Amino acid sequence: MPVNFEPKVFLGMIFNKQNPQLRDAFLKATEAMHADGSYDAILKKWDVTVIDLPKPGVNLATS
């Protein structure tokens, strides 16, 4: 079943500011998933390609 989102939606993870290593490791893993195509495959499998971001990042909603 397709999910209907607004035209621009930011979804994210929350990390403790005192643990930037975890945030950075998650970002690195997400970047690797983008590079190898597994990120796109997951979005397609669950029919949520509407939430695709061109590239992962930190605090994208504020920039």
mmCIF file of the N, C-alpha and C atoms, coordinates in Angstrom:
data_MODEL
# 
_entry.id   MODEL 
# 
loop_
_atom_site.group_PDB 
_atom_site.id 
_atom_site.type_symbol 
_atom_site.label_atom_id 
_atom_site.label_alt_id 
_atom_site.label_comp_id 
_atom_site.label_asym_id 
_atom_site.label_entity_id 
_atom_site.label_seq_id 
_atom_site.pdbx_PDB_ins_code 
_atom_site.Cartn_x 
_atom_site.Cartn_y 
_atom_site.Cartn_z 
_atom_site.occupancy 
_atom_site.B_iso_or_equiv 
_atom_site.pdbx_formal_charge 
_atom_site.auth_seq_id 
_atom_site.auth_comp_id 
_atom_site.auth_asym_id 
_atom_site.auth_atom_id 
_atom_site.pdbx_PDB_model_num 
ATOM 1   N N  . MET A 1 1  ? 0.844  -1.166 0.000  1.00 0.00 ? 1  MET A N  1 
ATOM 2   C CA . MET A 1 1  ? 0.000  0.000  0.000  1.00 0.00 ? 1  MET A CA 1 
ATOM 3   C C  . MET A 1 1  ? 0.896  1.238  0.000  1.00 0.00 ? 1  MET A C  1 
ATOM 4   N N  . PRO A 1 2  ? 0.744  2.112  -0.956 1.00 0.00 ? 2  PRO A N  1 
ATOM 5   C CA . PRO A 1 2  ? 1.554  3.329  -0.993 1.00 0.00 ? 2  PRO A CA 1 
ATOM 6   C C  . PRO A 1 2  ? 1.285  4.226  0.212  1.00 0.00 ? 2  PRO A C  1 
ATOM 7   N N  . VAL A 1 3  ? 2.323  4.897  0.649  1.00 0.00 ? 3  VAL A N  1 
ATOM 8   C CA . VAL A 1 3  ? 2.210  5.844  1.753  1.00 0.00 ? 3  VAL A CA 1 
ATOM 9   C C  . VAL A 1 3  ? 2.189  7.241  1.156  1.00 0.00 ? 3  VAL A C  1 
ATOM 10  N N  . ASN A 1 4  ? 1.221  8.050  1.529  1.00 0.00 ? 4  ASN A N  1 
ATOM 11  C CA . ASN A 1 4  ? 1.105  9.407  0.999  1.00 0.00 ? 4  ASN A CA 1 
ATOM 12  C C  . ASN A 1 4  ? 1.713  10.401 1.977  1.00 0.00 ? 4  ASN A C  1 
ATOM 13  N N  . PHE A 1 5  ? 2.831  10.989 1.582  1.00 0.00 ? 5  PHE A N  1 
ATOM 14  C CA . PHE A 1 5  ? 3.497  12.002 2.377  1.00 0.00 ? 5  PHE A CA 1 
ATOM 15  C C  . PHE A 1 5  ? 3.356  13.345 1.675  1.00 0.00 ? 5  PHE A C  1 
ATOM 16  N N  . GLU A 1 6  ? 3.645  14.393 2.389  1.00 0.00 ? 6  GLU A N  1 
ATOM 17  C CA . GLU A 1 6  ? 3.711  15.716 1.785  1.00 0.00 ? 6  GLU A CA 1 
ATOM 18  C C  . GLU A 1 6  ? 4.859  15.715 0.777  1.00 0.00 ? 6  GLU A C  1 
ATOM 19  N N  . PRO A 1 7  ? 4.945  16.724 -0.076 1.00 0.00 ? 7  PRO A N  1 
ATOM 20  C CA . PRO A 1 7  ? 6.002  16.748 -1.082 1.00 0.00 ? 7  PRO A CA 1 
ATOM 21  C C  . PRO A 1 7  ? 7.420  16.646 -0.509 1.00 0.00 ? 7  PRO A C  1 
ATOM 22  N N  . LYS A 1 8  ? 7.669  17.245 0.651  1.00 0.00 ? 8  LYS A N  1 
ATOM 23  C CA . LYS A 1 8  ? 9.006  17.193 1.226  1.00 0.00 ? 8  LYS A CA 1 
ATOM 24  C C  . LYS A 1 8  ? 8.886  16.794 2.687  1.00 0.00 ? 8  LYS A C  1 
ATOM 25  N N  . VAL A 1 9  ? 9.450  15.653 3.012  1.00 0.00 ? 9  VAL A N  1 
ATOM 26  C CA . VAL A 1 9  ? 9.382  15.126 4.369  1.00 0.00 ? 9  VAL A CA 1 
ATOM 27  C C  . VAL A 1 9  ? 10.780 14.710 4.791  1.00 0.00 ? 9  VAL A C  1 
ATOM 28  N N  . PHE A 1 10 ? 11.180 15.094 5.974  1.00 0.00 ? 10 PHE A N  1 
ATOM 29  C CA . PHE A 1 10 ? 12.453 14.647 6.517  1.00 0.00 ? 10 PHE A CA 1 
ATOM 30  C C  . PHE A 1 10 ? 12.177 13.677 7.652  1.00 0.00 ? 10 PHE A C  1 
ATOM 31  N N  . LEU A 1 11 ? 12.717 12.494 7.514  1.00 0.00 ? 11 LEU A N  1 
ATOM 32  C CA . LEU A 1 11 ? 12.651 11.495 8.568  1.00 0.00 ? 11 LEU A CA 1 
ATOM 33  C C  . LEU A 1 11 ? 14.067 11.312 9.076  1.00 0.00 ? 11 LEU A C  1 
ATOM 34  N N  . GLY A 1 12 ? 14.215 11.016 10.333 1.00 0.00 ? 12 GLY A N  1 
ATOM 35  C CA . GLY A 1 12 ? 15.580 10.893 10.825 1.00 0.00 ? 12 GLY A CA 1 
ATOM 36  C C  . GLY A 1 12 ? 15.702 10.061 12.069 1.00 0.00 ? 12 GLY A C  1 
ATOM 37  N N  . MET A 1 13 ? 16.912 9.928  12.476 1.00 0.00 ? 13 MET A N  1 
ATOM 38  C CA . MET A 1 13 ? 17.266 9.216  13.694 1.00 0.00 ? 13 MET A CA 1 
ATOM 39  C C  . MET A 1 13 ? 17.735 10.251 14.711 1.00 0.00 ? 13 MET A C  1 
ATOM 40  N N  . ILE A 1 14 ? 17.577 9.920  15.962 1.00 0.00 ? 14 ILE A N  1 
ATOM 41  C CA . ILE A 1 14 ? 18.010 10.809 17.037 1.00 0.00 ? 14 ILE A CA 1 
ATOM 42  C C  . ILE A 1 14 ? 19.192 10.160 17.736 1.00 0.00 ? 14 ILE A C  1 
ATOM 43  N N  . PHE A 1 15 ? 20.253 10.930 17.921 1.00 0.00 ? 15 PHE A N  1 
ATOM 44  C CA . PHE A 1 15 ? 21.448 10.429 18.591 1.00 0.00 ? 15 PHE A CA 1 
ATOM 45  C C  . PHE A 1 15 ? 21.811 11.366 19.732 1.00 0.00 ? 15 PHE A C  1 
ATOM 46  N N  . ASN A 1 16 ? 22.327 10.802 20.789 1.00 0.00 ? 16 ASN A N  1 
ATOM 47  C CA . ASN A 1 16 ? 22.798 11.575 21.921 1.00 0.00 ? 16 ASN A CA 1 
ATOM 48  C C  . ASN A 1 16 ? 23.972 12.442 21.467 1.00 0.00 ? 16 ASN A C  1 
ATOM 49  N N  . LYS A 1 17 ? 23.922 13.723 21.750 1.00 0.00 ? 17 LYS A N  1 
ATOM 50  C CA . LYS A 1 17 ? 24.999 14.627 21.337 1.00 0.00 ? 17 LYS A CA 1 
ATOM 51  C C  . LYS A 1 17 ? 26.326 14.270 21.986 1.00 0.00 ? 17 LYS A C  1 
ATOM 52  N N  . GLN A 1 18 ? 26.277 13.527 23.082 1.00 0.00 ? 18 GLN A N  1 
ATOM 53  C CA . GLN A 1 18 ? 27.503 13.109 23.756 1.00 0.00 ? 18 GLN A CA 1 
ATOM 54  C C  . GLN A 1 18 ? 28.105 11.850 23.131 1.00 0.00 ? 18 GLN A C  1 
ATOM 55  N N  . ASN A 1 19 ? 27.460 11.320 22.073 1.00 0.00 ? 19 ASN A N  1 
ATOM 56  C CA . ASN A 1 19 ? 27.960 10.124 21.412 1.00 0.00 ? 19 ASN A CA 1 
ATOM 57  C C  . ASN A 1 19 ? 28.007 10.341 19.892 1.00 0.00 ? 19 ASN A C  1 
ATOM 58  N N  . PRO A 1 20 ? 28.839 11.261 19.427 1.00 0.00 ? 20 PRO A N  1 
ATOM 59  C CA . PRO A 1 20 ? 28.907 11.506 17.985 1.00 0.00 ? 20 PRO A CA 1 
ATOM 60  C C  . PRO A 1 20 ? 29.458 10.315 17.205 1.00 0.00 ? 20 PRO A C  1 
ATOM 61  N N  . GLN A 1 21 ? 30.174 9.414  17.885 1.00 0.00 ? 21 GLN A N  1 
ATOM 62  C CA . GLN A 1 21 ? 30.711 8.240  17.196 1.00 0.00 ? 21 GLN A CA 1 
ATOM 63  C C  . GLN A 1 21 ? 29.584 7.366  16.656 1.00 0.00 ? 21 GLN A C  1 
ATOM 64  N N  . LEU A 1 22 ? 28.517 7.200  17.418 1.00 0.00 ? 22 LEU A N  1 
ATOM 65  C CA . LEU A 1 22 ? 27.380 6.403  16.962 1.00 0.00 ? 22 LEU A CA 1 
ATOM 66  C C  . LEU A 1 22 ? 26.709 7.087  15.773 1.00 0.00 ? 22 LEU A C  1 
ATOM 67  N N  . ARG A 1 23 ? 26.498 8.388  15.870 1.00 0.00 ? 23 ARG A N  1 
ATOM 68  C CA . ARG A 1 23 ? 25.900 9.139  14.764 1.00 0.00 ? 23 ARG A CA 1 
ATOM 69  C C  . ARG A 1 23 ? 26.737 9.003  13.497 1.00 0.00 ? 23 ARG A C  1 
ATOM 70  N N  . ASP A 1 24 ? 28.045 9.153  13.649 1.00 0.00 ? 24 ASP A N  1 
ATOM 71  C CA . ASP A 1 24 ? 28.931 9.083  12.490 1.00 0.00 ? 24 ASP A CA 1 
ATOM 72  C C  . ASP A 1 24 ? 28.966 7.683  11.885 1.00 0.00 ? 24 ASP A C  1 
ATOM 73  N N  . ALA A 1 25 ? 28.919 6.649  12.730 1.00 0.00 ? 25 ALA A N  1 
ATOM 74  C CA . ALA A 1 25 ? 28.892 5.271  12.232 1.00 0.00 ? 25 ALA A CA 1 
ATOM 75  C C  . ALA A 1 25 ? 27.599 5.003  11.472 1.00 0.00 ? 25 ALA A C  1 
ATOM 76  N N  . PHE A 1 26 ? 26.480 5.505  11.992 1.00 0.00 ? 26 PHE A N  1 
ATOM 77  C CA . PHE A 1 26 ? 25.193 5.334  11.312 1.00 0.00 ? 26 PHE A CA 1 
ATOM 78  C C  . PHE A 1 26 ? 25.206 6.057  9.967  1.00 0.00 ? 26 PHE A C  1 
ATOM 79  N N  . LEU A 1 27 ? 25.735 7.261  9.942  1.00 0.00 ? 27 LEU A N  1 
ATOM 80  C CA . LEU A 1 27 ? 25.816 8.025  8.699  1.00 0.00 ? 27 LEU A CA 1 
ATOM 81  C C  . LEU A 1 27 ? 26.687 7.296  7.677  1.00 0.00 ? 27 LEU A C  1 
ATOM 82  N N  . LYS A 1 28 ? 27.815 6.765  8.119  1.00 0.00 ? 28 LYS A N  1 
ATOM 83  C CA . LYS A 1 28 ? 28.708 6.033  7.215  1.00 0.00 ? 28 LYS A CA 1 
ATOM 84  C C  . LYS A 1 28 ? 28.006 4.804  6.637  1.00 0.00 ? 28 LYS A C  1 
ATOM 85  N N  . ALA A 1 29 ? 27.272 4.076  7.478  1.00 0.00 ? 29 ALA A N  1 
ATOM 86  C CA . ALA A 1 29 ? 26.540 2.897  7.008  1.00 0.00 ? 29 ALA A CA 1 
ATOM 87  C C  . ALA A 1 29 ? 25.453 3.295  6.014  1.00 0.00 ? 29 ALA A C  1 
ATOM 88  N N  . THR A 1 30 ? 24.761 4.382  6.290  1.00 0.00 ? 30 THR A N  1 
ATOM 89  C CA . THR A 1 30 ? 23.710 4.850  5.385  1.00 0.00 ? 30 THR A CA 1 
ATOM 90  C C  . THR A 1 30 ? 24.304 5.300  4.051  1.00 0.00 ? 30 THR A C  1 
ATOM 91  N N  . GLU A 1 31 ? 25.446 5.954  4.095  1.00 0.00 ? 31 GLU A N  1 
ATOM 92  C CA . GLU A 1 31 ? 26.124 6.350  2.855  1.00 0.00 ? 31 GLU A CA 1 
ATOM 93  C C  . GLU A 1 31 ? 26.521 5.120  2.039  1.00 0.00 ? 31 GLU A C  1 
ATOM 94  N N  . ALA A 1 32 ? 26.987 4.074  2.714  1.00 0.00 ? 32 ALA A N  1 
ATOM 95  C CA . ALA A 1 32 ? 27.359 2.830  2.024  1.00 0.00 ? 32 ALA A CA 1 
ATOM 96  C C  . ALA A 1 32 ? 26.134 2.183  1.384  1.00 0.00 ? 32 ALA A C  1 
ATOM 97  N N  . MET A 1 33 ? 24.996 2.224  2.083  1.00 0.00 ? 33 MET A N  1 
ATOM 98  C CA . MET A 1 33 ? 23.758 1.666  1.531  1.00 0.00 ? 33 MET A CA 1 
ATOM 99  C C  . MET A 1 33 ? 23.313 2.446  0.293  1.00 0.00 ? 33 MET A C  1 
ATOM 100 N N  . HIS A 1 34 ? 23.496 3.741  0.309  1.00 0.00 ? 34 HIS A N  1 
ATOM 101 C CA . HIS A 1 34 ? 23.185 4.554  -0.878 1.00 0.00 ? 34 HIS A CA 1 
ATOM 102 C C  . HIS A 1 34 ? 24.098 4.142  -2.029 1.00 0.00 ? 34 HIS A C  1 
ATOM 103 N N  . ALA A 1 35 ? 25.381 3.981  -1.729 1.00 0.00 ? 35 ALA A N  1 
ATOM 104 C CA . ALA A 1 35 ? 26.365 3.678  -2.769 1.00 0.00 ? 35 ALA A CA 1 
ATOM 105 C C  . ALA A 1 35 ? 26.138 2.314  -3.414 1.00 0.00 ? 35 ALA A C  1 
ATOM 106 N N  . ASP A 1 36 ? 25.735 1.317  -2.613 1.00 0.00 ? 36 ASP A N  1 
ATOM 107 C CA . ASP A 1 36 ? 25.582 -0.033 -3.180 1.00 0.00 ? 36 ASP A CA 1 
ATOM 108 C C  . ASP A 1 36 ? 24.170 -0.340 -3.669 1.00 0.00 ? 36 ASP A C  1 
ATOM 109 N N  . GLY A 1 37 ? 23.250 0.626  -3.503 1.00 0.00 ? 37 GLY A N  1 
ATOM 110 C CA . GLY A 1 37 ? 21.894 0.444  -4.014 1.00 0.00 ? 37 GLY A CA 1 
ATOM 111 C C  . GLY A 1 37 ? 20.921 -0.220 -3.055 1.00 0.00 ? 37 GLY A C  1 
ATOM 112 N N  . SER A 1 38 ? 21.400 -0.681 -1.905 1.00 0.00 ? 38 SER A N  1 
ATOM 113 C CA . SER A 1 38 ? 20.491 -1.362 -0.976 1.00 0.00 ? 38 SER A CA 1 
ATOM 114 C C  . SER A 1 38 ? 19.469 -0.403 -0.365 1.00 0.00 ? 38 SER A C  1 
ATOM 115 N N  . TYR A 1 39 ? 19.822 0.863  -0.206 1.00 0.00 ? 39 TYR A N  1 
ATOM 116 C CA . TYR A 1 39 ? 18.877 1.860  0.311  1.00 0.00 ? 39 TYR A CA 1 
ATOM 117 C C  . TYR A 1 39 ? 17.676 1.974  -0.627 1.00 0.00 ? 39 TYR A C  1 
ATOM 118 N N  . ASP A 1 40 ? 17.956 2.127  -1.916 1.00 0.00 ? 40 ASP A N  1 
ATOM 119 C CA . ASP A 1 40 ? 16.874 2.231  -2.903 1.00 0.00 ? 40 ASP A CA 1 
ATOM 120 C C  . ASP A 1 40 ? 16.039 0.958  -2.959 1.00 0.00 ? 40 ASP A C  1 
ATOM 121 N N  . ALA A 1 41 ? 16.690 -0.195 -2.830 1.00 0.00 ? 41 ALA A N  1 
ATOM 122 C CA . ALA A 1 41 ? 15.965 -1.469 -2.866 1.00 0.00 ? 41 ALA A CA 1 
ATOM 123 C C  . ALA A 1 41 ? 14.990 -1.584 -1.695 1.00 0.00 ? 41 ALA A C  1 
ATOM 124 N N  . ILE A 1 42 ? 15.405 -1.132 -0.520 1.00 0.00 ? 42 ILE A N  1 
ATOM 125 C CA . ILE A 1 42 ? 14.530 -1.179 0.659  1.00 0.00 ? 42 ILE A CA 1 
ATOM 126 C C  . ILE A 1 42 ? 13.332 -0.255 0.466  1.00 0.00 ? 42 ILE A C  1 
ATOM 127 N N  . LEU A 1 43 ? 13.577 0.965  -0.001 1.00 0.00 ? 43 LEU A N  1 
ATOM 128 C CA . LEU A 1 43 ? 12.473 1.902  -0.225 1.00 0.00 ? 43 LEU A CA 1 
ATOM 129 C C  . LEU A 1 43 ? 11.492 1.351  -1.253 1.00 0.00 ? 43 LEU A C  1 
ATOM 130 N N  . LYS A 1 44 ? 12.021 0.748  -2.302 1.00 0.00 ? 44 LYS A N  1 
ATOM 131 C CA . LYS A 1 44 ? 11.160 0.180  -3.342 1.00 0.00 ? 44 LYS A CA 1 
ATOM 132 C C  . LYS A 1 44 ? 10.360 -0.999 -2.796 1.00 0.00 ? 44 LYS A C  1 
ATOM 133 N N  . LYS A 1 45 ? 11.018 -1.877 -2.034 1.00 0.00 ? 45 LYS A N  1 
ATOM 134 C CA . LYS A 1 45 ? 10.339 -3.050 -1.467 1.00 0.00 ? 45 LYS A CA 1 
ATOM 135 C C  . LYS A 1 45 ? 9.138  -2.635 -0.632 1.00 0.00 ? 45 LYS A C  1 
ATOM 136 N N  . TRP A 1 46 ? 9.297  -1.591 0.160  1.00 0.00 ? 46 TRP A N  1 
ATOM 137 C CA . TRP A 1 46 ? 8.236  -1.157 1.066  1.00 0.00 ? 46 TRP A CA 1 
ATOM 138 C C  . TRP A 1 46 ? 7.371  -0.050 0.464  1.00 0.00 ? 46 TRP A C  1 
ATOM 139 N N  . ASP A 1 47 ? 7.581  0.250  -0.812 1.00 0.00 ? 47 ASP A N  1 
ATOM 140 C CA . ASP A 1 47 ? 6.785  1.230  -1.552 1.00 0.00 ? 47 ASP A CA 1 
ATOM 141 C C  . ASP A 1 47 ? 6.759  2.601  -0.871 1.00 0.00 ? 47 ASP A C  1 
ATOM 142 N N  . VAL A 1 48 ? 7.935  3.043  -0.468 1.00 0.00 ? 48 VAL A N  1 
ATOM 143 C CA . VAL A 1 48 ? 8.061  4.362  0.160  1.00 0.00 ? 48 VAL A CA 1 
ATOM 144 C C  . VAL A 1 48 ? 9.159  5.188  -0.530 1.00 0.00 ? 48 VAL A C  1 
ATOM 145 N N  . THR A 1 49 ? 9.280  5.039  -1.838 1.00 0.00 ? 49 THR A N  1 
ATOM 146 C CA . THR A 1 49 ? 10.305 5.789  -2.561 1.00 0.00 ? 49 THR A CA 1 
ATOM 147 C C  . THR A 1 49 ? 10.077 7.297  -2.499 1.00 0.00 ? 49 THR A C  1 
ATOM 148 N N  . VAL A 1 50 ? 8.886  7.710  -2.128 1.00 0.00 ? 50 VAL A N  1 
ATOM 149 C CA . VAL A 1 50 ? 8.584  9.138  -2.008 1.00 0.00 ? 50 VAL A CA 1 
ATOM 150 C C  . VAL A 1 50 ? 9.439  9.807  -0.928 1.00 0.00 ? 50 VAL A C  1 
ATOM 151 N N  . ILE A 1 51 ? 9.958  9.047  0.031  1.00 0.00 ? 51 ILE A N  1 
ATOM 152 C CA . ILE A 1 51 ? 10.776 9.637  1.092  1.00 0.00 ? 51 ILE A CA 1 
ATOM 153 C C  . ILE A 1 51 ? 12.268 9.570  0.785  1.00 0.00 ? 51 ILE A C  1 
ATOM 154 N N  . ASP A 1 52 ? 12.627 9.175  -0.424 1.00 0.00 ? 52 ASP A N  1 
ATOM 155 C CA . ASP A 1 52 ? 14.033 9.063  -0.802 1.00 0.00 ? 52 ASP A CA 1 
ATOM 156 C C  . ASP A 1 52 ? 14.727 10.416 -0.713 1.00 0.00 ? 52 ASP A C  1 
ATOM 157 N N  . LEU A 1 53 ? 15.920 10.415 -0.150 1.00 0.00 ? 53 LEU A N  1 
ATOM 158 C CA . LEU A 1 53 ? 16.764 11.608 -0.121 1.00 0.00 ? 53 LEU A CA 1 
ATOM 159 C C  . LEU A 1 53 ? 17.914 11.402 -1.098 1.00 0.00 ? 53 LEU A C  1 
ATOM 160 N N  . PRO A 1 54 ? 18.340 12.454 -1.798 1.00 0.00 ? 54 PRO A N  1 
ATOM 161 C CA . PRO A 1 54 ? 19.452 12.305 -2.737 1.00 0.00 ? 54 PRO A CA 1 
ATOM 162 C C  . PRO A 1 54 ? 20.724 11.781 -2.073 1.00 0.00 ? 54 PRO A C  1 
ATOM 163 N N  . LYS A 1 55 ? 20.956 12.212 -0.837 1.00 0.00 ? 55 LYS A N  1 
ATOM 164 C CA . LYS A 1 55 ? 22.104 11.697 -0.092 1.00 0.00 ? 55 LYS A CA 1 
ATOM 165 C C  . LYS A 1 55 ? 21.836 11.864 1.398  1.00 0.00 ? 55 LYS A C  1 
ATOM 166 N N  . PRO A 1 56 ? 22.379 10.975 2.211  1.00 0.00 ? 56 PRO A N  1 
ATOM 167 C CA . PRO A 1 56 ? 22.181 11.090 3.656  1.00 0.00 ? 56 PRO A CA 1 
ATOM 168 C C  . PRO A 1 56 ? 23.014 12.231 4.229  1.00 0.00 ? 56 PRO A C  1 
ATOM 169 N N  . GLY A 1 57 ? 22.614 12.691 5.403  1.00 0.00 ? 57 GLY A N  1 
ATOM 170 C CA . GLY A 1 57 ? 23.354 13.761 6.045  1.00 0.00 ? 57 GLY A CA 1 
ATOM 171 C C  . GLY A 1 57 ? 22.898 13.959 7.473  1.00 0.00 ? 57 GLY A C  1 
ATOM 172 N N  . VAL A 1 58 ? 23.447 14.965 8.099  1.00 0.00 ? 58 VAL A N  1 
ATOM 173 C CA . VAL A 1 58 ? 23.132 15.297 9.487  1.00 0.00 ? 58 VAL A CA 1 
ATOM 174 C C  . VAL A 1 58 ? 22.398 16.634 9.497  1.00 0.00 ? 58 VAL A C  1 
ATOM 175 N N  . ASN A 1 59 ? 21.290 16.693 10.212 1.00 0.00 ? 59 ASN A N  1 
ATOM 176 C CA . ASN A 1 59 ? 20.479 17.910 10.350 1.00 0.00 ? 59 ASN A CA 1 
ATOM 177 C C  . ASN A 1 59 ? 20.044 18.492 9.001  1.00 0.00 ? 59 ASN A C  1 
ATOM 178 N N  . LEU A 1 60 ? 19.599 17.632 8.103  1.00 0.00 ? 60 LEU A N  1 
ATOM 179 C CA . LEU A 1 60 ? 19.194 18.093 6.772  1.00 0.00 ? 60 LEU A CA 1 
ATOM 180 C C  . LEU A 1 60 ? 17.989 19.024 6.814  1.00 0.00 ? 60 LEU A C  1 
ATOM 181 N N  . ALA A 1 61 ? 17.107 18.837 7.773  1.00 0.00 ? 61 ALA A N  1 
ATOM 182 C CA . ALA A 1 61 ? 15.907 19.671 7.848  1.00 0.00 ? 61 ALA A CA 1 
ATOM 183 C C  . ALA A 1 61 ? 16.237 21.107 8.246  1.00 0.00 ? 61 ALA A C  1 
ATOM 184 N N  . THR A 1 62 ? 17.393 21.322 8.836  1.00 0.00 ? 62 THR A N  1 
ATOM 185 C CA . THR A 1 62 ? 17.755 22.667 9.282  1.00 0.00 ? 62 THR A CA 1 
ATOM 186 C C  . THR A 1 62 ? 18.674 23.377 8.305  1.00 0.00 ? 62 THR A C  1 
ATOM 187 N N  . SER A 1 63 ? 19.062 22.688 7.250  1.00 0.00 ? 63 SER A N  1 
ATOM 188 C CA . SER A 1 63 ? 19.990 23.333 6.305  1.00 0.00 ? 63 SER A CA 1 
ATOM 189 C C  . SER A 1 63 ? 19.304 23.696 5.011  1.00 0.00 ? 63 SER A C  1 
# 
